[in-house]
């Protein structure tokens, strides 16, 4: 949201800076959870997908990634690419990326994430048992695999 914040019209004068999340007891520092845009090819995608694979290999090269970061001023999971971030405020985020946690759900189909979110809510409310929650998520994954929409071979 940094571009939107910077483009806003504040009603009062203020200085905007970045701070990490608070630390928990026993931790030396906070570990932010960062999400990145991912690209995947469904395991059962129809041939030919050589062109797609070639593009992904090209786009994931460090020099190409750095050029994209420099042009878009968007953060990259390739830490070295982020040296191309020129905005002073955006650069305040960089130390938090050193050992941030990347969530697994960027690899999952949206239906898996939605089902997982729903089952976690049920677990928290006490409406569902852990084994049943796991079975519900597995059922969605099985249905997606059967339809060829799995990103996991």
JOZIKA-V821317 format. One line per field, one symbol per residue. ss: DSSP state (a for helix, b for strand, c for the rest). phi: phi as a letter, one per 30 degrees, with the letter a starting at -180 (. if undefined). A space follows every 50 residues. Layout:
# JOZIKA-V821317
ss = ???
phi = ???
This chain:
# JOZIKA-V821317
ss = caaaaaacccccccccccccccccccccccccbbccccccccccccccca aaaaaaaaaccaaaaaaaaaaaccccccaaaaaacccaaaaccaaaaccc bbcaaaaccaaaaaaaaaaaaaaaaccccaaaaaaaaaaaaaaaaacccc ccc
phi = .eedddddcddbdaccbcbddddceicdadbdcccbdcbbceecddddcd dddddddddcdeddedddeddchcdbddeddddddcdedddddedddebd ccddddccdeddddddeddddddddidbdeddddddddddddddddcicc ccd
